[in-house]
Amino acid sequence: MNEITAFCGLDCAECPAYIAKQEDDDQLRSETAENWSEEHDMDLSPEDINCDGCTADGKLFQYCEECEIRNCAEEKEIENCAHCGEYTCGKLDEIFEAVPGAKNTLDEIHSNLS
């Protein structure tokens, strides 16, 4: 699969919810719902594990629908946070701490902008 850079720099193509939806993989949906329910103290069912990617107009995982970063970027109509005049803001701190690769991705995009 090709890389799909989310607004925060994560690669949606590596997300189990994205993979399960694209491959119509019910086994992966079940496993992911069980794992994420336990890890994040949520009550998820396999039907919840469907996503077309953060920047897509299609189906989103429920967390992505409510994501402060995603909502901010959509409101500003930017491709991702690297294109924001306020890059990097505090909204990204938690993601960057959990997934340093997301910061590396956005830093690279930001440095290549005119």
Biopython code that builds the backbone (N, CA, C, O; Angstrom):
import numpy as np
from Bio.PDB.StructureBuilder import StructureBuilder

atoms = [
    (1, "MET", "N", (0.828, -1.188, 0.000)),
    (1, "MET", "CA", (0.000, 0.000, 0.000)),
    (1, "MET", "C", (0.871, 1.249, 0.000)),
    (1, "MET", "O", (1.981, 1.247, 0.531)),
    (2, "ASN", "N", (0.362, 2.290, -0.589)),
    (2, "ASN", "CA", (1.075, 3.556, -0.610)),
    (2, "ASN", "C", (0.901, 4.271, 0.710)),
    (2, "ASN", "O", (-0.084, 4.059, 1.418)),
    (3, "GLU", "N", (1.856, 5.113, 1.039)),
    (3, "GLU", "CA", (1.769, 5.905, 2.260)),
    (3, "GLU", "C", (0.649, 6.926, 2.124)),
    (3, "GLU", "O", (0.487, 7.548, 1.074)),
    (4, "ILE", "N", (-0.119, 7.091, 3.188)),
    (4, "ILE", "CA", (-1.180, 8.094, 3.243)),
    (4, "ILE", "C", (-0.896, 8.935, 4.488)),
    (4, "ILE", "O", (-1.165, 8.502, 5.608)),
    (5, "THR", "N", (-0.363, 10.113, 4.292)),
    (5, "THR", "CA", (0.010, 10.953, 5.420)),
    (5, "THR", "C", (-1.218, 11.639, 6.003)),
    (5, "THR", "O", (-1.896, 12.419, 5.335)),
    (6, "ALA", "N", (-1.480, 11.327, 7.253)),
    (6, "ALA", "CA", (-2.571, 11.971, 7.983)),
    (6, "ALA", "C", (-2.164, 13.408, 8.310)),
    (6, "ALA", "O", (-0.998, 13.776, 8.171)),
    (7, "PHE", "N", (-3.111, 14.197, 8.733)),
    (7, "PHE", "CA", (-2.823, 15.590, 9.079)),
    (7, "PHE", "C", (-1.704, 15.690, 10.113)),
    (7, "PHE", "O", (-0.904, 16.625, 10.071)),
    (8, "CYS", "N", (-1.643, 14.730, 11.043)),
    (8, "CYS", "CA", (-0.668, 14.749, 12.138)),
    (8, "CYS", "C", (0.659, 14.102, 11.778)),
    (8, "CYS", "O", (1.594, 14.128, 12.579)),
    (9, "GLY", "N", (0.760, 13.520, 10.585)),
    (9, "GLY", "CA", (1.998, 12.884, 10.174)),
    (9, "GLY", "C", (1.995, 11.368, 10.268)),
    (9, "GLY", "O", (2.912, 10.721, 9.762)),
    (10, "LEU", "N", (0.990, 10.791, 10.902)),
    (10, "LEU", "CA", (0.885, 9.331, 10.927)),
    (10, "LEU", "C", (0.633, 8.816, 9.517)),
    (10, "LEU", "O", (0.126, 9.547, 8.666)),
    (11, "ASP", "N", (0.986, 7.563, 9.272)),
    (11, "ASP", "CA", (0.717, 6.926, 7.985)),
    (11, "ASP", "C", (-0.545, 6.083, 8.125)),
    (11, "ASP", "O", (-0.515, 5.006, 8.720)),
    (12, "CYS", "N", (-1.650, 6.575, 7.577)),
    (12, "CYS", "CA", (-2.927, 5.859, 7.663)),
    (12, "CYS", "C", (-2.837, 4.448, 7.078)),
    (12, "CYS", "O", (-3.531, 3.539, 7.535)),
    (13, "ALA", "N", (-1.982, 4.267, 6.068)),
    (13, "ALA", "CA", (-1.871, 2.959, 5.421)),
    (13, "ALA", "C", (-1.299, 1.898, 6.344)),
    (13, "ALA", "O", (-1.358, 0.712, 6.019)),
    (14, "GLU", "N", (-0.746, 2.290, 7.487)),
    (14, "GLU", "CA", (-0.232, 1.343, 8.467)),
    (14, "GLU", "C", (-1.246, 1.060, 9.577)),
    (14, "GLU", "O", (-0.997, 0.208, 10.431)),
    (15, "CYS", "N", (-2.369, 1.750, 9.578)),
    (15, "CYS", "CA", (-3.376, 1.624, 10.636)),
    (15, "CYS", "C", (-4.256, 0.400, 10.400)),
    (15, "CYS", "O", (-4.748, 0.201, 9.289)),
    (16, "PRO", "N", (-4.461, -0.420, 11.423)),
    (16, "PRO", "CA", (-5.309, -1.602, 11.260)),
    (16, "PRO", "C", (-6.739, -1.288, 10.826)),
    (16, "PRO", "O", (-7.340, -2.077, 10.097)),
    (17, "ALA", "N", (-7.294, -0.167, 11.250)),
    (17, "ALA", "CA", (-8.662, 0.187, 10.834)),
    (17, "ALA", "C", (-8.703, 0.488, 9.341)),
    (17, "ALA", "O", (-9.665, 0.138, 8.656)),
    (18, "TYR", "N", (-7.666, 1.131, 8.844)),
    (18, "TYR", "CA", (-7.574, 1.413, 7.412)),
    (18, "TYR", "C", (-7.377, 0.115, 6.625)),
    (18, "TYR", "O", (-8.073, -0.134, 5.640)),
    (19, "ILE", "N", (-6.439, -0.692, 7.062)),
    (19, "ILE", "CA", (-6.137, -1.948, 6.371)),
    (19, "ILE", "C", (-7.364, -2.857, 6.351)),
    (19, "ILE", "O", (-7.693, -3.440, 5.318)),
    (20, "ALA", "N", (-8.038, -2.976, 7.496)),
    (20, "ALA", "CA", (-9.218, -3.847, 7.571)),
    (20, "ALA", "C", (-10.300, -3.397, 6.594)),
    (20, "ALA", "O", (-10.939, -4.231, 5.952)),
    (21, "LYS", "N", (-10.508, -2.100, 6.477)),
    (21, "LYS", "CA", (-11.533, -1.584, 5.565)),
    (21, "LYS", "C", (-11.135, -1.820, 4.116)),
    (21, "LYS", "O", (-11.949, -2.269, 3.309)),
    (22, "GLN", "N", (-9.897, -1.521, 3.788)),
    (22, "GLN", "CA", (-9.451, -1.637, 2.400)),
    (22, "GLN", "C", (-9.406, -3.092, 1.934)),
    (22, "GLN", "O", (-9.693, -3.392, 0.775)),
    (23, "GLU", "N", (-9.044, -3.989, 2.849)),
    (23, "GLU", "CA", (-8.934, -5.408, 2.497)),
    (23, "GLU", "C", (-10.177, -6.211, 2.880)),
    (23, "GLU", "O", (-10.233, -7.422, 2.666)),
    (24, "ASP", "N", (-11.174, -5.523, 3.452)),
    (24, "ASP", "CA", (-12.397, -6.173, 3.925)),
    (24, "ASP", "C", (-12.046, -7.401, 4.770)),
    (24, "ASP", "O", (-12.519, -8.508, 4.512)),
    (25, "ASP", "N", (-11.210, -7.178, 5.780)),
    (25, "ASP", "CA", (-10.648, -8.237, 6.610)),
    (25, "ASP", "C", (-11.360, -8.289, 7.967)),
    (25, "ASP", "O", (-11.015, -7.546, 8.886)),
    (26, "ASP", "N", (-12.354, -9.172, 8.080)),
    (26, "ASP", "CA", (-13.128, -9.285, 9.318)),
    (26, "ASP", "C", (-12.298, -9.804, 10.485)),
    (26, "ASP", "O", (-12.548, -9.431, 11.631)),
    (27, "GLN", "N", (-11.331, -10.644, 10.218)),
    (27, "GLN", "CA", (-10.436, -11.151, 11.273)),
    (27, "GLN", "C", (-9.644, -9.993, 11.890)),
    (27, "GLN", "O", (-9.545, -9.881, 13.112)),
    (28, "LEU", "N", (-9.086, -9.138, 11.036)),
    (28, "LEU", "CA", (-8.334, -7.981, 11.523)),
    (28, "LEU", "C", (-9.253, -7.017, 12.270)),
    (28, "LEU", "O", (-8.848, -6.442, 13.280)),
    (29, "ARG", "N", (-10.471, -6.832, 11.793)),
    (29, "ARG", "CA", (-11.429, -5.975, 12.500)),
    (29, "ARG", "C", (-11.668, -6.498, 13.916)),
    (29, "ARG", "O", (-11.642, -5.731, 14.879)),
    (30, "SER", "N", (-11.899, -7.797, 14.038)),
    (30, "SER", "CA", (-12.162, -8.406, 15.351)),
    (30, "SER", "C", (-10.965, -8.265, 16.282)),
    (30, "SER", "O", (-11.112, -7.870, 17.438)),
    (31, "GLU", "N", (-9.784, -8.590, 15.773)),
    (31, "GLU", "CA", (-8.573, -8.490, 16.588)),
    (31, "GLU", "C", (-8.311, -7.050, 17.025)),
    (31, "GLU", "O", (-7.964, -6.801, 18.180)),
    (32, "THR", "N", (-8.477, -6.115, 16.110)),
    (32, "THR", "CA", (-8.216, -4.710, 16.412)),
    (32, "THR", "C", (-9.235, -4.170, 17.413)),
    (32, "THR", "O", (-8.873, -3.447, 18.341)),
    (33, "ALA", "N", (-10.494, -4.516, 17.229)),
    (33, "ALA", "CA", (-11.526, -4.074, 18.178)),
    (33, "ALA", "C", (-11.214, -4.581, 19.578)),
    (33, "ALA", "O", (-11.340, -3.841, 20.554)),
    (34, "GLU", "N", (-10.812, -5.826, 19.677)),
    (34, "GLU", "CA", (-10.477, -6.402, 20.987)),
    (34, "GLU", "C", (-9.261, -5.707, 21.591)),
    (34, "GLU", "O", (-9.279, -5.317, 22.758)),
    (35, "ASN", "N", (-8.200, -5.553, 20.787)),
    (35, "ASN", "CA", (-6.968, -4.919, 21.283)),
    (35, "ASN", "C", (-7.190, -3.464, 21.680)),
    (35, "ASN", "O", (-6.780, -3.051, 22.765)),
    (36, "TRP", "N", (-7.826, -2.692, 20.823)),
    (36, "TRP", "CA", (-8.018, -1.268, 21.111)),
    (36, "TRP", "C", (-8.999, -1.068, 22.265)),
    (36, "TRP", "O", (-8.850, -0.124, 23.041)),
    (37, "SER", "N", (-9.982, -1.929, 22.387)),
    (37, "SER", "CA", (-10.916, -1.832, 23.517)),
    (37, "SER", "C", (-10.155, -1.971, 24.828)),
    (37, "SER", "O", (-10.384, -1.227, 25.782)),
    (38, "GLU", "N", (-9.249, -2.935, 24.856)),
    (38, "GLU", "CA", (-8.459, -3.180, 26.062)),
    (38, "GLU", "C", (-7.431, -2.078, 26.293)),
    (38, "GLU", "O", (-7.317, -1.558, 27.403)),
    (39, "GLU", "N", (-6.690, -1.722, 25.264)),
    (39, "GLU", "CA", (-5.614, -0.732, 25.387)),
    (39, "GLU", "C", (-6.120, 0.666, 25.739)),
    (39, "GLU", "O", (-5.468, 1.399, 26.482)),
    (40, "HIS", "N", (-7.284, 1.030, 25.204)),
    (40, "HIS", "CA", (-7.762, 2.406, 25.343)),
    (40, "HIS", "C", (-9.034, 2.520, 26.178)),
    (40, "HIS", "O", (-9.700, 3.555, 26.186)),
    (41, "ASP", "N", (-9.358, 1.430, 26.881)),
    (41, "ASP", "CA", (-10.543, 1.400, 27.738)),
    (41, "ASP", "C", (-11.777, 1.910, 26.988)),
    (41, "ASP", "O", (-12.488, 2.804, 27.448)),
    (42, "MET", "N", (-12.003, 1.306, 25.812)),
    (42, "MET", "CA", (-13.132, 1.650, 24.958)),
    (42, "MET", "C", (-13.962, 0.397, 24.736)),
    (42, "MET", "O", (-13.490, -0.718, 24.961)),
    (43, "ASP", "N", (-15.171, 0.577, 24.305)),
    (43, "ASP", "CA", (-16.028, -0.551, 23.969)),
    (43, "ASP", "C", (-16.235, -0.541, 22.459)),
    (43, "ASP", "O", (-17.178, 0.067, 21.951)),
    (44, "LEU", "N", (-15.336, -1.224, 21.748)),
    (44, "LEU", "CA", (-15.383, -1.244, 20.287)),
    (44, "LEU", "C", (-15.845, -2.601, 19.788)),
    (44, "LEU", "O", (-15.544, -3.638, 20.380)),
    (45, "SER", "N", (-16.572, -2.572, 18.702)),
    (45, "SER", "CA", (-16.977, -3.807, 18.032)),
    (45, "SER", "C", (-16.237, -3.880, 16.700)),
    (45, "SER", "O", (-15.710, -2.870, 16.235)),
    (46, "PRO", "N", (-16.190, -5.055, 16.082)),
    (46, "PRO", "CA", (-15.529, -5.148, 14.774)),
    (46, "PRO", "C", (-16.107, -4.178, 13.741)),
    (46, "PRO", "O", (-15.386, -3.713, 12.858)),
    (47, "GLU", "N", (-17.382, -3.875, 13.844)),
    (47, "GLU", "CA", (-18.013, -2.941, 12.907)),
    (47, "GLU", "C", (-17.450, -1.525, 13.031)),
    (47, "GLU", "O", (-17.571, -0.721, 12.107)),
    (48, "ASP", "N", (-16.835, -1.223, 14.174)),
    (48, "ASP", "CA", (-16.236, 0.095, 14.393)),
    (48, "ASP", "C", (-14.893, 0.246, 13.691)),
    (48, "ASP", "O", (-14.398, 1.360, 13.525)),
    (49, "ILE", "N", (-14.309, -0.860, 13.285)),
    (49, "ILE", "CA", (-12.955, -0.854, 12.737)),
    (49, "ILE", "C", (-13.013, -0.749, 11.216)),
    (49, "ILE", "O", (-12.820, -1.729, 10.497)),
    (50, "ASN", "N", (-13.277, 0.444, 10.757)),
    (50, "ASN", "CA", (-13.361, 0.766, 9.333)),
    (50, "ASN", "C", (-12.922, 2.206, 9.140)),
    (50, "ASN", "O", (-13.410, 3.105, 9.825)),
    (51, "CYS", "N", (-11.998, 2.431, 8.207)),
    (51, "CYS", "CA", (-11.543, 3.794, 7.962)),
    (51, "CYS", "C", (-10.952, 3.876, 6.567)),
    (51, "CYS", "O", (-10.282, 2.949, 6.112)),
    (52, "ASP", "N", (-11.201, 4.991, 5.890)),
    (52, "ASP", "CA", (-10.632, 5.243, 4.569)),
    (52, "ASP", "C", (-9.432, 6.184, 4.634)),
    (52, "ASP", "O", (-8.899, 6.569, 3.594)),
    (53, "GLY", "N", (-9.004, 6.558, 5.827)),
    (53, "GLY", "CA", (-7.859, 7.441, 5.985)),
    (53, "GLY", "C", (-8.263, 8.827, 6.419)),
    (53, "GLY", "O", (-9.318, 9.329, 6.033)),
    (54, "CYS", "N", (-7.441, 9.431, 7.204)),
    (54, "CYS", "CA", (-7.696, 10.723, 7.841)),
    (54, "CYS", "C", (-8.094, 11.821, 6.861)),
    (54, "CYS", "O", (-8.982, 12.623, 7.151)),
    (55, "THR", "N", (-7.451, 11.859, 5.723)),
    (55, "THR", "CA", (-7.679, 12.951, 4.783)),
    (55, "THR", "C", (-8.724, 12.605, 3.724)),
    (55, "THR", "O", (-8.991, 13.408, 2.831)),
    (56, "ALA", "N", (-9.312, 11.420, 3.820)),
    (56, "ALA", "CA", (-10.302, 10.975, 2.833)),
    (56, "ALA", "C", (-11.688, 11.531, 3.158)),
    (56, "ALA", "O", (-11.962, 11.947, 4.283)),
    (57, "ASP", "N", (-12.537, 11.527, 2.161)),
    (57, "ASP", "CA", (-13.926, 11.935, 2.357)),
    (57, "ASP", "C", (-14.807, 10.762, 2.753)),
    (57, "ASP", "O", (-16.005, 10.939, 2.972)),
    (58, "GLY", "N", (-14.234, 9.566, 2.848)),
    (58, "GLY", "CA", (-15.005, 8.364, 3.131)),
    (58, "GLY", "C", (-15.210, 8.114, 4.616)),
    (58, "GLY", "O", (-15.284, 9.050, 5.412)),
    (59, "LYS", "N", (-15.298, 6.866, 4.971)),
    (59, "LYS", "CA", (-15.538, 6.414, 6.338)),
    (59, "LYS", "C", (-14.319, 6.688, 7.207)),
    (59, "LYS", "O", (-13.182, 6.475, 6.786)),
    (60, "LEU", "N", (-14.569, 7.165, 8.435)),
    (60, "LEU", "CA", (-13.505, 7.408, 9.395)),
    (60, "LEU", "C", (-13.747, 6.593, 10.664)),
    (60, "LEU", "O", (-14.892, 6.362, 11.054)),
    (61, "PHE", "N", (-12.673, 6.165, 11.295)),
    (61, "PHE", "CA", (-12.753, 5.561, 12.618)),
    (61, "PHE", "C", (-13.275, 6.626, 13.569)),
    (61, "PHE", "O", (-12.970, 7.806, 13.399)),
    (62, "GLN", "N", (-14.054, 6.229, 14.566)),
    (62, "GLN", "CA", (-14.729, 7.213, 15.435)),
    (62, "GLN", "C", (-13.762, 8.192, 16.089)),
    (62, "GLN", "O", (-14.099, 9.369, 16.216)),
    (63, "TYR", "N", (-12.585, 7.762, 16.505)),
    (63, "TYR", "CA", (-11.637, 8.693, 17.102)),
    (63, "TYR", "C", (-11.213, 9.750, 16.088)),
    (63, "TYR", "O", (-11.088, 10.930, 16.417)),
    (64, "CYS", "N", (-10.994, 9.313, 14.860)),
    (64, "CYS", "CA", (-10.547, 10.246, 13.814)),
    (64, "CYS", "C", (-11.607, 11.309, 13.527)),
    (64, "CYS", "O", (-11.277, 12.455, 13.221)),
    (65, "GLU", "N", (-12.875, 10.927, 13.628)),
    (65, "GLU", "CA", (-13.956, 11.897, 13.412)),
    (65, "GLU", "C", (-13.913, 13.019, 14.436)),
    (65, "GLU", "O", (-14.307, 14.149, 14.146)),
    (66, "GLU", "N", (-13.432, 12.705, 15.642)),
    (66, "GLU", "CA", (-13.418, 13.656, 16.746)),
    (66, "GLU", "C", (-12.043, 14.284, 16.984)),
    (66, "GLU", "O", (-11.895, 15.124, 17.871)),
    (67, "CYS", "N", (-11.051, 13.888, 16.211)),
    (67, "CYS", "CA", (-9.664, 14.306, 16.442)),
    (67, "CYS", "C", (-9.507, 15.823, 16.321)),
    (67, "CYS", "O", (-9.879, 16.421, 15.311)),
    (68, "GLU", "N", (-8.954, 16.428, 17.362)),
    (68, "GLU", "CA", (-8.734, 17.873, 17.396)),
    (68, "GLU", "C", (-7.779, 18.314, 16.281)),
    (68, "GLU", "O", (-7.973, 19.367, 15.672)),
    (69, "ILE", "N", (-6.766, 17.517, 16.024)),
    (69, "ILE", "CA", (-5.784, 17.854, 14.989)),
    (69, "ILE", "C", (-6.447, 17.827, 13.616)),
    (69, "ILE", "O", (-6.287, 18.754, 12.822)),
    (70, "ARG", "N", (-7.185, 16.768, 13.345)),
    (70, "ARG", "CA", (-7.866, 16.626, 12.059)),
    (70, "ARG", "C", (-8.869, 17.760, 11.851)),
    (70, "ARG", "O", (-8.928, 18.356, 10.776)),
    (71, "ASN", "N", (-9.649, 18.049, 12.877)),
    (71, "ASN", "CA", (-10.651, 19.114, 12.772)),
    (71, "ASN", "C", (-10.006, 20.471, 12.523)),
    (71, "ASN", "O", (-10.516, 21.269, 11.737)),
    (72, "CYS", "N", (-8.899, 20.731, 13.183)),
    (72, "CYS", "CA", (-8.184, 21.994, 13.001)),
    (72, "CYS", "C", (-7.660, 22.111, 11.569)),
    (72, "CYS", "O", (-7.834, 23.143, 10.922)),
    (73, "ALA", "N", (-7.021, 21.054, 11.081)),
    (73, "ALA", "CA", (-6.449, 21.081, 9.727)),
    (73, "ALA", "C", (-7.534, 21.220, 8.666)),
    (73, "ALA", "O", (-7.358, 21.936, 7.680)),
    (74, "GLU", "N", (-8.644, 20.541, 8.869)),
    (74, "GLU", "CA", (-9.747, 20.671, 7.906)),
    (74, "GLU", "C", (-10.313, 22.086, 7.920)),
    (74, "GLU", "O", (-10.627, 22.645, 6.869)),
    (75, "GLU", "N", (-10.441, 22.663, 9.113)),
    (75, "GLU", "CA", (-10.946, 24.034, 9.224)),
    (75, "GLU", "C", (-10.031, 25.013, 8.497)),
    (75, "GLU", "O", (-10.498, 25.965, 7.872)),
    (76, "LYS", "N", (-8.722, 24.772, 8.582)),
    (76, "LYS", "CA", (-7.746, 25.647, 7.927)),
    (76, "LYS", "C", (-7.547, 25.288, 6.454)),
    (76, "LYS", "O", (-6.865, 26.001, 5.717)),
    (77, "GLU", "N", (-8.151, 24.177, 6.038)),
    (77, "GLU", "CA", (-8.064, 23.709, 4.654)),
    (77, "GLU", "C", (-6.620, 23.529, 4.207)),
    (77, "GLU", "O", (-6.216, 24.012, 3.149)),
    (78, "ILE", "N", (-5.837, 22.814, 5.045)),
    (78, "ILE", "CA", (-4.445, 22.533, 4.725)),
    (78, "ILE", "C", (-4.267, 21.040, 4.472)),
    (78, "ILE", "O", (-5.043, 20.218, 4.959)),
    (79, "GLU", "N", (-3.247, 20.708, 3.713)),
    (79, "GLU", "CA", (-2.977, 19.315, 3.355)),
    (79, "GLU", "C", (-2.613, 18.478, 4.574)),
    (79, "GLU", "O", (-3.075, 17.346, 4.716)),
    (80, "ASN", "N", (-1.783, 19.038, 5.453)),
    (80, "ASN", "CA", (-1.427, 18.426, 6.725)),
    (80, "ASN", "C", (-0.804, 19.519, 7.591)),
    (80, "ASN", "O", (-0.629, 20.652, 7.144)),
    (81, "CYS", "N", (-0.475, 19.172, 8.817)),
    (81, "CYS", "CA", (-0.006, 20.186, 9.758)),
    (81, "CYS", "C", (1.306, 20.851, 9.351)),
    (81, "CYS", "O", (1.583, 21.967, 9.789)),
    (82, "ALA", "N", (2.116, 20.197, 8.526)),
    (82, "ALA", "CA", (3.367, 20.803, 8.061)),
    (82, "ALA", "C", (3.101, 22.065, 7.246)),
    (82, "ALA", "O", (3.969, 22.932, 7.139)),
    (83, "HIS", "N", (1.912, 22.169, 6.676)),
    (83, "HIS", "CA", (1.548, 23.321, 5.852)),
    (83, "HIS", "C", (0.939, 24.460, 6.669)),
    (83, "HIS", "O", (0.545, 25.483, 6.110)),
    (84, "CYS", "N", (0.862, 24.289, 7.966)),
    (84, "CYS", "CA", (0.234, 25.292, 8.827)),
    (84, "CYS", "C", (1.237, 26.371, 9.222)),
    (84, "CYS", "O", (2.402, 26.082, 9.492)),
    (85, "GLY", "N", (0.776, 27.599, 9.252)),
    (85, "GLY", "CA", (1.611, 28.714, 9.676)),
    (85, "GLY", "C", (2.006, 28.638, 11.142)),
    (85, "GLY", "O", (2.934, 29.324, 11.570)),
    (86, "GLU", "N", (1.313, 27.813, 11.914)),
    (86, "GLU", "CA", (1.602, 27.657, 13.340)),
    (86, "GLU", "C", (2.360, 26.357, 13.639)),
    (86, "GLU", "O", (2.457, 25.948, 14.796)),
    (87, "TYR", "N", (2.899, 25.708, 12.593)),
    (87, "TYR", "CA", (3.618, 24.437, 12.803)),
    (87, "TYR", "C", (4.882, 24.689, 13.599)),
    (87, "TYR", "O", (5.641, 25.600, 13.268)),
    (88, "THR", "N", (5.120, 23.940, 14.600)),
    (88, "THR", "CA", (4.351, 22.905, 15.249)),
    (88, "THR", "C", (3.684, 23.494, 16.486)),
    (88, "THR", "O", (4.302, 24.226, 17.260)),
    (89, "CYS", "N", (2.433, 23.162, 16.648)),
    (89, "CYS", "CA", (1.699, 23.665, 17.814)),
    (89, "CYS", "C", (1.526, 22.542, 18.841)),
    (89, "CYS", "O", (1.839, 21.382, 18.574)),
    (90, "GLY", "N", (1.029, 22.906, 19.996)),
    (90, "GLY", "CA", (0.870, 21.968, 21.098)),
    (90, "GLY", "C", (-0.095, 20.831, 20.838)),
    (90, "GLY", "O", (-0.046, 19.811, 21.525)),
    (91, "LYS", "N", (-0.973, 20.987, 19.858)),
    (91, "LYS", "CA", (-1.922, 19.916, 19.545)),
    (91, "LYS", "C", (-1.197, 18.644, 19.107)),
    (91, "LYS", "O", (-1.740, 17.545, 19.226)),
    (92, "LEU", "N", (0.013, 18.791, 18.607)),
    (92, "LEU", "CA", (0.770, 17.661, 18.071)),
    (92, "LEU", "C", (1.649, 16.957, 19.107)),
    (92, "LEU", "O", (2.163, 15.870, 18.840)),
    (93, "ASP", "N", (1.829, 17.556, 20.275)),
    (93, "ASP", "CA", (2.764, 17.021, 21.268)),
    (93, "ASP", "C", (2.517, 15.557, 21.609)),
    (93, "ASP", "O", (3.458, 14.763, 21.632)),
    (94, "GLU", "N", (1.283, 15.192, 21.869)),
    (94, "GLU", "CA", (0.962, 13.829, 22.283)),
    (94, "GLU", "C", (1.273, 12.817, 21.170)),
    (94, "GLU", "O", (1.834, 11.752, 21.432)),
    (95, "ILE", "N", (0.910, 13.152, 19.947)),
    (95, "ILE", "CA", (1.194, 12.263, 18.810)),
    (95, "ILE", "C", (2.702, 12.126, 18.627)),
    (95, "ILE", "O", (3.207, 11.016, 18.457)),
    (96, "PHE", "N", (3.421, 13.239, 18.661)),
    (96, "PHE", "CA", (4.867, 13.204, 18.450)),
    (96, "PHE", "C", (5.569, 12.393, 19.536)),
    (96, "PHE", "O", (6.554, 11.708, 19.260)),
    (97, "GLU", "N", (5.071, 12.468, 20.762)),
    (97, "GLU", "CA", (5.659, 11.688, 21.854)),
    (97, "GLU", "C", (5.416, 10.196, 21.642)),
    (97, "GLU", "O", (6.314, 9.381, 21.851)),
    (98, "ALA", "N", (4.206, 9.842, 21.228)),
    (98, "ALA", "CA", (3.844, 8.435, 21.044)),
    (98, "ALA", "C", (4.449, 7.851, 19.770)),
    (98, "ALA", "O", (4.841, 6.685, 19.739)),
    (99, "VAL", "N", (4.523, 8.674, 18.713)),
    (99, "VAL", "CA", (4.995, 8.199, 17.410)),
    (99, "VAL", "C", (5.976, 9.228, 16.835)),
    (99, "VAL", "O", (5.583, 10.089, 16.048)),
    (100, "PRO", "N", (7.247, 9.139, 17.229)),
    (100, "PRO", "CA", (8.229, 10.119, 16.740)),
    (100, "PRO", "C", (8.330, 10.170, 15.216)),
    (100, "PRO", "O", (8.693, 11.206, 14.660)),
    (101, "GLY", "N", (8.022, 9.091, 14.550)),
    (101, "GLY", "CA", (8.066, 9.080, 13.085)),
    (101, "GLY", "C", (7.092, 10.063, 12.471)),
    (101, "GLY", "O", (7.342, 10.570, 11.377)),
    (102, "ALA", "N", (5.982, 10.349, 13.151)),
    (102, "ALA", "CA", (5.010, 11.319, 12.648)),
    (102, "ALA", "C", (5.653, 12.709, 12.588)),
    (102, "ALA", "O", (5.452, 13.452, 11.628)),
    (103, "LYS", "N", (6.417, 13.046, 13.609)),
    (103, "LYS", "CA", (7.119, 14.336, 13.617)),
    (103, "LYS", "C", (8.155, 14.384, 12.502)),
    (103, "LYS", "O", (8.285, 15.393, 11.809)),
    (104, "ASN", "N", (8.889, 13.291, 12.332)),
    (104, "ASN", "CA", (9.895, 13.244, 11.262)),
    (104, "ASN", "C", (9.253, 13.461, 9.903)),
    (104, "ASN", "O", (9.792, 14.186, 9.066)),
    (105, "THR", "N", (8.103, 12.837, 9.681)),
    (105, "THR", "CA", (7.391, 12.987, 8.410)),
    (105, "THR", "C", (6.997, 14.439, 8.175)),
    (105, "THR", "O", (7.249, 14.996, 7.106)),
    (106, "LEU", "N", (6.373, 15.052, 9.188)),
    (106, "LEU", "CA", (5.937, 16.440, 9.021)),
    (106, "LEU", "C", (7.110, 17.403, 8.934)),
    (106, "LEU", "O", (7.065, 18.372, 8.176)),
    (107, "ASP", "N", (8.169, 17.140, 9.712)),
    (107, "ASP", "CA", (9.361, 17.998, 9.634)),
    (107, "ASP", "C", (9.948, 17.977, 8.224)),
    (107, "ASP", "O", (10.348, 19.016, 7.700)),
    (108, "GLU", "N", (9.998, 16.800, 7.615)),
    (108, "GLU", "CA", (10.537, 16.682, 6.262)),
    (108, "GLU", "C", (9.664, 17.436, 5.260)),
    (108, "GLU", "O", (10.175, 18.160, 4.405)),
    (109, "ILE", "N", (8.356, 17.264, 5.370)),
    (109, "ILE", "CA", (7.432, 17.983, 4.475)),
    (109, "ILE", "C", (7.605, 19.487, 4.678)),
    (109, "ILE", "O", (7.708, 20.238, 3.708)),
    (110, "HIS", "N", (7.636, 19.923, 5.932)),
    (110, "HIS", "CA", (7.754, 21.340, 6.252)),
    (110, "HIS", "C", (9.050, 21.929, 5.689)),
    (110, "HIS", "O", (9.050, 23.042, 5.162)),
    (111, "SER", "N", (10.136, 21.195, 5.801)),
    (111, "SER", "CA", (11.419, 21.719, 5.316)),
    (111, "SER", "C", (11.481, 21.795, 3.787)),
    (111, "SER", "O", (12.281, 22.546, 3.230)),
    (112, "ASN", "N", (10.635, 21.014, 3.117)),
    (112, "ASN", "CA", (10.619, 21.036, 1.649)),
    (112, "ASN", "C", (9.647, 22.061, 1.063)),
    (112, "ASN", "O", (9.590, 22.242, -0.154)),
    (113, "LEU", "N", (8.890, 22.722, 1.919)),
    (113, "LEU", "CA", (7.971, 23.756, 1.433)),
    (113, "LEU", "C", (8.776, 25.001, 1.058)),
    (113, "LEU", "O", (9.831, 25.268, 1.633)),
    (114, "SER", "N", (8.285, 25.725, 0.128)),
    (114, "SER", "CA", (9.019, 26.912, -0.356)),
    (114, "SER", "C", (9.372, 27.817, 0.772)),
    (114, "SER", "O", (9.989, 28.861, 0.556)),
]
sb = StructureBuilder()
sb.init_structure("model")
sb.init_model(0)
sb.init_chain("A")
sb.init_seg("    ")
for serial, (resi, resn, name, xyz) in enumerate(atoms, 1):
    if name == "N":
        sb.init_residue(resn, " ", resi, " ")
    sb.init_atom(name, np.array(xyz, "f"), 0.0, 1.0, " ", f" {name:<3s}", serial, name[0])
structure = sb.get_structure()
